[in-house]
Amino acid sequence: MTASAEPGPEGVVLRLRGITKRFGDLVANNAIDLDLTAGEILALLGENGAGKTTLMNILFGHYLADEGEILVAGPNSGLQPLKAGSPSAALAAGIGMVHQHFTLAENLSVLDNILLGTEPLWRPLQKRREARDKLASLMGQAGLQVGLEVVVSSLSVGERQRVEILKALYRDARILILDEPTAVLTPQEVERLFETLRRLASHGLSVVFISHKLGEVLDISDRVTVLRAGRIVADLPSTGTDRAHLAETMVGRPIPSTIRSPMEPGEVLLALDRVRVPGTDRRTGLAETILRLQRHEIIGVAGVSGNGQAALAGLICGLVRHDAGEMRLFGRRAVIGSPLVMVTAGVGRIPEDRLDDGVVGDMEVWENLLLEDYRQSRFQYAGFIRQAEAQAHARDVIEGFDIRCPGPRAITRLLSGGNIQKLILGRVLDRRPDLILANQPARGLDVGAVTYVHQRLLEARERGAGIILISEDLDELLTLSDRVAVMYRGHLSPTMPTESVTIRQLGLMMAGQKAEEAEIDAA
Amino acid sequence: MRLEVRGEVPLALTVLAPAGAIVLALMLTAIPLLWAEVPVLRAYGLIFEGALGSRFALTETLARATPLIFTGLAAAVAFRAKLWNIGAEGQLYVGALSAVAIGSGIFAASPFVMIPLVLVAGALAGALLMLIPTLLKLRLGVDEVVTTLLLNFIVLLFVSMMIEGPMKDPMGMGWPQTEPIIEQAALPKLIAKTRVHAGLLLALLAGAAVWVLVQRTTWGLEMRAVGANPAAARFAGMPVGRVVLRVGLLSGALAGLAGVGEVAGLKGYLTLDLSPGFGYSGIVVAMLAQLNALAVIAAALFVAVVFVGADFMSRSIGVSSYLANLIVATSLLTMLLASLATRYRIRMK
């Protein structure tokens, strides 16, 4: 290797200097300085809206920075300015990006997807053999194995991600940016991804790992850069720091820890006895399911999204009907599946999709708080809404649930995700339901809001409610649940006491292993 | 360049934007007016004079606004719940047809009986006509835009059949028209010797009532929720299908009332040129009013001013009435632009 082949000064391959980006009054990135060295795994940590994605979009040329410059080391040269606002320049400079939502053509083979865009359109004969050889050596180097002739639509999420990484490597990426790569993976897949990343880094690839999950960040990265409100607030080596410290730096204030105190479960609230929900083309149904939920307990339902959680949630929300088995609600046999029946029976329902099912974005906050309760005589007389009552109620809930908004008359869609979730939480919990279905109640929320949601759910449990918590976040499930079960292809496993299971075991069960096998394998 | 939704709309803008729209419309229509060698300022003066310049002009404008308020409300109510009723024209005609069927002398009673009867008959006919596309939508998922629109033509042909056949006026000297509405069933004039009739009063009442219904009642809450996000409305336990049905019936009834007003308050008998497209203009009225029932009244008055004024101008100067239509169309477009400008801001990238 000649001297000119050396990366930039002190091995720096990427240098951001004073990157500032404003959207109107909002400063999304404020004078960001960042250095990335060869073979380093850097974690970019921050809450939603901290500016992580904006920064990476500037780097990749999707956005133009208002100020600042980007320097990239060429394969045979020192640091050189990168042409701003040009994704093709970023690609040519060796920057590869794996987006959170994959950008693969589902109907093409893996090889076609990888070659797509790397070849001139008019060349009739593609150099497939060469490409295959190059990919084979890349796969060996990275420890990634994917069938090149397989059509992408038949791949699992984890495999698709591997294709995305290969795609970047095939284009000779020397800097790989991964945006929330673990959001869609099972714990085992996460482990595999991390192994791959470590191997690639040992071969000199530099990785930027964007995440808001503290555990992963500590696990994979050499260095953590914490963004808050568009500024870098910390830049520290991953060894010698801990989750609590990182969380506090990320949020900017201490986070109360969530503690679930042991409680004696009470009467049975919901009993499913071999209940079956038919599936549809787009949705997995529920195979014969047995479940018992008691007062003072939270049952966590783990599973990779799309394994029948929607059917279970839909059943308890009253959106779908079961076609076999028996469902007993508060000791009585429940037959008619209708949201109204469930609402009036006192079931609290927190939907998975808050914007689609949870609120009417174009309506005002007080109206959304009234959505399930407007029929009550408290809020209407002969069909006329008691405005004063309804608004007073809204003010109470806004205060009680700390919904940050200009007032009851604010348009709901203008609130932040966290505040919309608090609104739904307020609407549901203010009715003091005995049975609560919480479907992904904290997904996509800031750390502060997550803690808030968790504490409210635990309060409801202490008050005497039973909660079914569907989540893909295993940490969340293990923190909140008294018992956990795993859904796989429409089958719900028997529940297991939380204390007796490990993340690893749950991960194996999410991938389809039976509880006993998983226990043995995880041991 | 892209559009962003404004969080709060500045008060000044809500006043300035429509004013700016009128100025813009006048400037744009100056081009074809000049082309037609019409003195522009005089033409504008005539529009103003014809629509607002005298007692007679004012009453003409009010008479013209009456059916527009009804059809505007019909569209506003339906669109609020995302039920795209494009068939107000047909519903207007069946409303008029039933009014004539009941009110042209089959039997006679005091006006206190006849007038309500005629009104109810017209509203019912409009509602029943709208029931067809609404049920098709709810049961079979048939697009109501297509069905309501096509029903307009079916209704027009049906009306044509009736006034050429069974309902043709034997005293009509062969003209395709029905027998006239008897005196007891006719809506009284509000102002003597003008064309302003009690239908205007009813239209204003209907506007207020629809506003109260939409903004202040549980039914209105359901309508708005179903329109803005049917999934969330269903999740919250609202009877989505029943709400859509209710909206369809109400919308059809309002359009039917427009027909009753025209036939029982103004024309006296039904012909095929009862409505110069009031049903379609109602859609524009509703859009201008941003589906707000009270604003529908103002929007209907504005549209009536342009219609009546431009008509008067083209007659006075002796230019083609196409020019009048052009002015109407331009002012509607600029008004819609203005309402867009109040709701969105343009951001250059």
Chai-1 contact restraints between the chains, C-beta under 6 A:
chainA,res_idxA,chainB,res_idxB,connection_type,confidence,min_distance_angstrom,max_distance_angstrom,comment,restraint_id
A,P339,B,F235,contact,1.0,0.0,6.0,A-B,restraint_1
A,P339,B,G237,contact,1.0,0.0,6.0,A-B,restraint_2
A,L340,B,G237,contact,1.0,0.0,6.0,A-B,restraint_3
A,V343,B,G237,contact,1.0,0.0,6.0,A-B,restraint_4
A,P351,B,F235,contact,1.0,0.0,6.0,A-B,restraint_5
A,D356,B,A231,contact,1.0,0.0,6.0,A-B,restraint_6
A,D357,B,A231,contact,1.0,0.0,6.0,A-B,restraint_7
A,D357,B,A232,contact,1.0,0.0,6.0,A-B,restraint_8
A,D357,B,F235,contact,1.0,0.0,6.0,A-B,restraint_9
A,V359,B,A232,contact,1.0,0.0,6.0,A-B,restraint_10
A,V360,B,A225,contact,1.0,0.0,6.0,A-B,restraint_11
A,V360,B,A228,contact,1.0,0.0,6.0,A-B,restraint_12
A,V360,B,N229,contact,1.0,0.0,6.0,A-B,restraint_13
A,V360,B,A232,contact,1.0,0.0,6.0,A-B,restraint_14
A,D362,B,A228,contact,1.0,0.0,6.0,A-B,restraint_15
A,L371,B,A236,contact,1.0,0.0,6.0,A-B,restraint_16
A,E372,B,A236,contact,1.0,0.0,6.0,A-B,restraint_17
A,Y374,B,T218,contact,1.0,0.0,6.0,A-B,restraint_18
A,Y374,B,L221,contact,1.0,0.0,6.0,A-B,restraint_19
A,Q380,B,T218,contact,1.0,0.0,6.0,A-B,restraint_20
A,G383,B,T217,contact,1.0,0.0,6.0,A-B,restraint_21
A,G383,B,T218,contact,1.0,0.0,6.0,A-B,restraint_22
A,F384,B,R216,contact,1.0,0.0,6.0,A-B,restraint_23
A,F384,B,T217,contact,1.0,0.0,6.0,A-B,restraint_24
A,I385,B,R216,contact,1.0,0.0,6.0,A-B,restraint_25
A,L414,B,G7,contact,1.0,0.0,6.0,A-B,restraint_26
